[in-house]
């Protein structure tokens, strides 16, 4: 082996050793997180469980950094080193350090050596002293093994909401997974994560925010003011959202804690603010996947579609299709769906109050929870209304602006109907009449609390109309 080949071989060996140490730290962090969440007895400074913190699996943290690097256009070693030379990273609820070690791995995969990361500044904030001690020892083991020091990576035992009022850094990018925990009645926000986001947006030295937060940040009325602050912060916005059925991002729940992101409610959004394009507005659809598809999902950048900064919904949409995005772009002068509905008379049918793969149409039986009565002015308008509510376009609208589960009166009434769409559907009223008369052939039944619920899935009936 000549000298050049020998040098290259030694370099590859050293890099492999560096990556191996990071992988060991990530494994240790993931293993420790659940136990750390239960430590500390009655001392709030020791008890992470009381803070509502939630551990982040390694594959989710890796996906988070993939999206972060994409958003900040960090695509090679030079752009990475330029970024860290002018940025202070701050994690507000660090736990065992999963996000720090995952960042180091992402950097190493771009070719960063331990020495080249000497300028990395990463402030690791957590109220849980046990977690910070674990993180520090894990980091020290890497330093001892490599003979280097990451002096810019430092733990800070603090309540983050106090930390932001006492620190004065510039060019700060906040990253991580803040606590999801219900606030006391009368608080400004219903959930603590919103306090964290608001504090970050108000920080004088802010450069960006990248967080895993509940999906409610995108659509809930409770956080309309928070979304307004996000839109007016002068930063680019990129959001990818994740459903909790059939699989979910977080592998285990903590039903004995106050964490509101339990295993049965893990719909999340990875929200990236900042980056080089302050005008960027993009979002993914609400993503769902099978357990076997998880590795592919978390190693792939989702499809992002642009959305308007002045979207009339006030939401961060989850654009379900190109067709819906294009339709909404041309729907500024459209009539709201409510103008096709009547307030009087007998309902002609009802809509199921929840949906999954289609919007369920039902025979109207009686007023009650779980269904939305639909009244129209005429039989012709019944045909038009039936077509709209059964259409892929309305389903995509629900996926884009709904919560991914409930179908609400407000969502139905706000759907914009363009003149072009109305004219096309009016020409199919005879088809709609025939479909309704033969609705039994489109029936689907399920058992709900001992009662058989029949819904009609008319997607195939109108898909070519």
C-alpha positions in Angstrom: 0.0 0.0 0.0 1.5 3.3 -1.1 1.6 6.4 1.1 -1.5 8.1 -0.5 -3.6 4.9 -0.2 -2.5 4.4 3.4 -3.5 7.9 4.3 -6.9 7.5 2.7 -7.4 4.1 4.4 -6.5 5.7 7.8 -8.9 8.6 7.1 -11.7 6.2 6.3 -11.0 4.2 9.4 -11.1 7.3 11.5 -14.3 8.5 10.0 -15.9 5.0 10.5 -14.8 5.1 14.1 -16.3 8.6 14.5 -19.7 7.5 13.0 -19.7 4.4 15.1 -19.3 6.4 18.3 -22.2 8.6 17.3 -24.4 5.6 16.6 -23.6 4.2 20.0 -24.5 7.5 21.6 -27.8 7.6 19.7 -28.7 4.1 20.8 -27.9 4.9 24.4 -29.9 8.1 24.2 -32.9 6.3 22.8 -32.7 3.5 25.3 -32.4 5.9 28.2 -35.2 8.4 27.3 -38.2 6.4 28.6 -36.4 5.7 31.9 -35.3 9.3 32.3 -38.9 10.4 31.9 -39.8 8.6 35.0 -36.9 9.6 37.3 -36.8 12.1 40.0 -39.4 11.4 42.6 -41.2 14.5 43.7 -38.5 17.0 42.7 -39.8 18.9 39.6 -36.2 19.8 38.5 -35.4 16.0 38.3 -38.7 14.7 37.0 -39.0 15.0 33.3 -42.4 13.3 33.4 -43.9 16.3 35.2 -42.8 18.6 32.4 -44.7 16.7 29.7 -41.6 16.0 27.7 -41.8 13.2 25.2 -38.9 11.1 23.9 -38.0 11.2 20.3 -37.0 8.0 18.4 -33.8 8.0 16.5 -35.4 7.5 13.1 -37.7 10.5 13.8 -34.8 12.7 14.9 -32.9 11.7 11.7 -35.9 12.6 9.6 -36.2 15.9 11.4 -32.6 16.8 10.5 -33.1 15.8 6.9 -35.9 18.3 6.6 -33.9 20.9 8.6 -30.9 20.6 6.3 -33.1 20.8 3.2 -34.9 23.9 4.5 -31.6 25.7 5.3 -30.1 24.5 2.0 -27.3 22.6 3.7 -26.3 20.2 1.1 -22.5 19.7 1.5 -19.7 20.1 4.0 -19.0 23.7 3.0 -22.6 24.9 3.4 -22.7 23.0 6.7 -19.6 24.7 8.1 -20.8 28.1 6.8 -24.1 27.6 8.6 -22.6 26.5 12.0 -20.1 29.3 11.9 -22.9 31.9 12.2 -25.6 30.0 14.1 -26.4 29.3 17.8 -28.5 26.1 18.0 -30.8 25.9 21.1 -32.8 22.9 22.1 -35.4 23.8 24.7 -36.2 20.3 26.1 -33.2 18.2 25.3 -33.7 15.0 27.3 -30.9 12.6 26.8 -29.5 14.6 23.8 -31.1 12.7 20.9 -31.2 15.8 18.7 -27.6 16.7 19.4 -26.2 13.3 18.6 -28.5 13.0 15.5 -27.2 16.3 14.3 -23.6 15.1 14.7 -24.4 12.0 12.7 -26.0 14.1 9.9 -22.9 16.3 9.9 -20.6 13.4 9.8 -22.4 11.9 6.8 -21.7 15.1 5.0 -18.0 14.6 5.7 -17.6 16.6 8.9 -14.8 15.5 11.2 -14.8 16.1 14.9 -12.2 18.9 14.4 -14.2 20.6 11.8 -17.1 20.9 14.3 -15.0 22.8 16.8 -17.1 25.9 16.1 -20.5 24.2 16.6 -22.5 26.0 19.3 -25.4 23.9 20.6 -27.1 25.0 23.9 -28.8 22.0 25.5 -31.6 23.3 27.8 -33.7 21.0 30.1 -35.2 21.2 33.5 -34.3 17.6 34.2 -30.9 17.4 35.8 -30.8 13.6 35.5 -31.3 13.8 31.7 -28.6 16.5 31.3 -26.1 14.5 33.4 -26.7 11.5 31.1 -26.3 13.6 28.0 -23.1 15.1 29.3 -21.5 11.8 30.1 -22.5 10.4 26.7 -20.8 13.3 25.0 -17.7 13.1 27.2 -17.3 9.4 26.2 -17.1 10.5 22.5 -14.6 13.3 23.4 -12.4 10.9 25.3 -12.5 8.3 22.6 -11.6 10.8 19.9 -9.3 13.1 21.9 -11.3 16.2 21.0 -13.5 18.6 22.9 -16.9 19.9 21.8 -16.6 23.0 24.0 -19.5 24.8 22.2 -22.0 22.0 23.1 -23.1 22.8 26.7 -26.0 21.6 29.0 -28.0 24.2 30.8 -30.4 23.1 33.5 -33.2 25.7 33.2 -36.8 26.2 32.6 -36.7 27.2 28.9 -39.4 29.9 29.4 -37.0 31.5 31.9 -33.9 30.9 29.8 -35.3 33.0 26.9 -35.6 36.0 29.2 -32.1 35.8 30.6 -30.0 34.8 27.5 -28.9 37.3 24.8 -27.5 35.3 21.9 -27.8 36.3 18.2 -28.6 34.2 15.1 -30.4 31.6 17.2 -32.2 28.7 15.7 -34.4 26.8 18.1 -34.7 23.0 17.4 -36.2 20.0 19.0 -39.4 18.5 20.4 -40.9 20.8 23.1 -43.2 19.4 25.7 -46.8 18.8 24.8 -48.8 19.3 28.0 -52.1 21.0 28.8 -51.9 24.4 30.5 -54.1 25.3 33.5 -57.5 26.8 32.7 -57.2 30.5 32.0 -53.7 30.3 30.5 -53.0 32.2 27.2 -52.6 28.9 25.3 -54.3 25.6 25.9 -51.0 23.7 25.5 -47.5 24.5 26.7 -45.9 23.9 23.3 -47.5 27.2 22.1 -45.8 29.1 25.0 -42.5 27.7 23.8 -43.2 28.7 20.1 -44.4 32.2 21.1 -41.3 32.7 23.3 -39.0 31.7 20.4 -40.8 34.0 18.0 -40.3 36.9 20.4 -36.6 36.2 21.0 -34.6 39.2 19.9 -31.8 37.1 18.3 -34.0 34.7 16.5 -32.8 33.3 13.1 -35.1 30.3 12.9 -37.4 27.8 14.6 -37.5 24.0 13.8 -39.7 21.9 16.0 -41.9 18.8 16.2 -45.2 20.1 17.4 -48.8 18.9 17.6 -50.8 19.0 14.3 -53.1 21.5 16.1 -50.6 24.3 15.3 -51.8 24.0 11.6 -55.6 24.3 12.0 -57.0 24.7 15.5 -58.8 27.9 16.3 -57.1 27.9 19.7 -53.8 28.7 17.9 -55.0 31.1 15.3 -53.0 34.0 16.9 -49.9 31.8 17.0 -50.2 31.0 13.3 -50.6 34.8 12.6 -47.4 35.4 14.5 -45.7 32.6 12.4 -46.9 34.1 9.1 -45.8 37.7 10.1 -42.4 36.7 11.5 -40.6 37.4 8.3 -39.3 33.9 7.8 -39.8 31.1 5.3 -42.4 28.4 6.4 -42.1 24.7 5.6 -44.4 22.2 7.4 -44.8 18.5 7.1 -47.6 16.8 8.9 -48.0 13.2 10.1 -51.1 11.2 11.0 -51.3 8.6 13.8 -53.2 5.9 11.9 -52.3 3.2 11.1 -48.8 3.9 12.4 -47.4 6.8 14.4 -44.2 8.7 14.8 -43.6 8.0 18.5 -43.2 4.4 19.4 -44.6 4.4 22.9 -47.0 6.5 24.9 -46.9 7.7 28.5 -50.5 7.2 29.7 -49.5 7.9 33.3 -48.1 11.4 32.5 -49.7 14.7 31.6 -48.3 14.5 28.1 -51.1 15.2 25.6 -49.3 13.5 22.7 -50.2 10.0 23.8 -50.2 6.9 21.6 -53.8 7.5 20.5 -53.2 11.1 19.6 -49.9 11.5 17.9 -50.7 13.7 14.9 -47.6 15.9 14.6 -46.1 18.6 12.4 -42.4 19.2 11.8 -42.4 23.0 11.4 -39.4 24.7 9.9 -39.2 28.5 10.0 -36.3 30.6 8.7 -33.9 29.6 5.9 -32.6 31.6 3.0 -36.0 32.3 1.4 -38.3 34.5 3.7 -41.1 34.2 1.2 -41.2 30.4 1.2 -44.6 28.9 2.0 -44.9 25.1 1.5 -46.5 22.2 3.2 -46.9 18.5 2.8 -50.2 16.6 2.9 -51.2 14.8 6.1 -49.1 11.7 5.8 -50.2 8.3 6.9 -48.3 5.0 6.5 -48.2 1.3 7.4 -45.7 0.1 10.0 -43.7 -1.7 7.3 -43.5 1.6 5.4 -41.9 3.5 8.3 -38.3 3.2 7.2 -39.1 4.5 3.7 -41.3 7.4 5.0 -38.6 8.6 7.5 -35.8 8.4 4.9 -37.7 10.3 2.2 -38.5 14.0 1.8 -42.3 14.3 1.5 -44.0 16.0 -1.3 -44.3 19.8 -0.6 -46.8 22.0 -2.3 -46.9 25.8 -2.1 -49.7 27.6 -0.2 -50.7 31.2 -0.1 -49.6 33.4 2.8 -53.1 35.0 2.8 -55.1 31.6 2.6 -58.6 32.6 3.8 -58.7 29.7 6.2 -56.0 31.2 8.3 -54.4 27.7 8.5 -51.2 26.2 7.5 -52.9 23.9 5.0 -51.9 20.3 4.3 -52.4 20.3 0.5 -53.7 16.8 -0.3 -53.2 17.0 -4.1 -52.0 19.2 -6.9 -55.6 19.3 -8.2 -56.9 20.8 -4.9 -54.0 23.2 -4.7 -54.7 24.4 -8.3 -58.4 24.6 -7.6 -57.9 26.7 -4.5 -55.6 29.0 -6.4 -58.4 29.9 -8.8 -61.2 30.0 -6.1 -60.9 33.5 -4.8 -64.3 34.6 -6.3 -66.1 31.3 -5.6 -69.4 30.9 -3.8 -69.2 29.3 -0.4 -71.0 25.9 -0.3 -73.4 27.3 2.3 -75.2 29.2 -0.5 -76.3 25.9 -2.0 -77.8 24.7 1.3 -81.1 25.5 2.9 -81.8 26.3 6.6 -85.4 25.0 6.4 -87.2 21.9 5.3 -86.5 18.2 5.8 -82.9 17.0 5.4 -82.4 15.1 2.1 -79.5 13.1 3.5 -76.7 13.5 6.1 -73.0 13.4 6.2 -71.0 11.2 8.7 -69.3 13.3 11.4 -66.0 11.5 11.0 -64.2 10.2 7.9 -61.2 8.2 6.9 -60.9 7.1 3.3 -64.0 8.8 2.0 -66.8 11.2 3.1 -69.7 9.0 4.2 -73.2 10.0 2.9 -76.1 8.6 5.0 -79.8 8.4 4.9 -81.2 11.0 7.3 -83.0 9.3 10.2 -83.1 11.7 13.1 -81.1 14.6 14.6 -78.3 13.4 16.7 -74.5 13.3 17.3 -72.3 11.8 14.7 -74.1 13.1 11.6 -74.6 16.4 9.8 -78.1 16.9 8.2 -78.0 18.3 4.7 -80.9 20.4 3.4 -81.2 21.8 -0.1 -83.6 24.2 -1.9 -84.5 21.8 -4.7 -84.0 18.3 -6.0 -81.6 19.8 -8.6 -79.4 21.3 -5.9 -79.6 18.0 -4.0 -77.9 16.4 -7.0 -75.2 19.1 -7.1 -74.6 19.0 -3.4 -74.4 15.2 -3.4 -71.8 15.2 -6.2 -69.6 17.8 -4.4 -69.7 16.0 -1.0 -68.8 12.7 -2.7 -66.1 14.1 -4.9 -62.3 13.6 -4.7 -62.0 17.3 -4.7 -64.0 17.8 -1.5 -62.3 14.9 0.1 -58.9 16.5 -0.6 -60.3 19.8 0.7 -61.2 18.0 3.9 -57.7 16.4 4.1 -56.2 19.8 3.5 -58.2 21.9 5.9 -59.7 19.4 8.4 -58.2 17.8 11.4 -57.8 14.4 9.6 -60.7 12.9 11.5 -63.8 15.0 12.0 -66.1 16.4 9.3 -67.6 19.6 10.5 -70.4 21.9 9.5 -68.1 24.8 9.2 -65.7 22.9 6.9 -68.6 21.9 4.6 -70.1 25.4 4.5 -66.7 27.0 3.7 -65.9 24.9 0.7 -65.6 27.2 -2.3 -67.7 26.4 -5.4 -66.5 28.0 -8.6 -68.8 28.8 -11.4 -67.0 26.3 -13.6 -67.4 23.5 -11.1 -71.1 24.4 -10.6 -71.9 24.3 -14.3 -70.1 21.0 -14.8 -72.0 19.4 -11.9 -75.4 20.9 -12.9 -75.1 19.0 -16.2 -74.9 15.7 -14.2 -78.0 16.1 -12.1 -79.7 13.2 -13.9 -76.8 11.0 -13.0 -76.9 12.1 -9.4 -80.6 11.2 -9.3 -80.0 7.7 -10.6 -77.1 7.2 -8.2 -79.2 8.2 -5.3 -82.0 5.9 -6.4 -79.6 3.0 -6.5 -77.6 4.0 -3.4 -77.9 0.5 -1.9 -75.2 -0.8 -4.2 -72.8 1.8 -2.8 -73.5 0.9 0.9 -70.8 0.1 3.4 -71.7 -1.0 7.0 -69.8 -1.0 10.2 -70.7 -1.8 13.8 -70.5 1.2 16.2 -71.3 0.6 19.9 -73.5 -2.3 18.9 -75.4 -0.4 16.2 -75.0 -1.0 12.5 -74.0 2.3 10.7 -74.7 2.4 7.0 -72.8 4.9 4.8 -72.7 5.3 1.1 -69.4 5.6 -0.7 -70.2 7.4 -4.0 -66.6 7.9 -5.1 -66.8 5.4 -8.0 -70.2 6.7 -9.1 -69.0 10.3 -9.8 -65.3 9.9 -10.5 -65.7 10.2 -14.3 -68.5 12.8 -14.2 
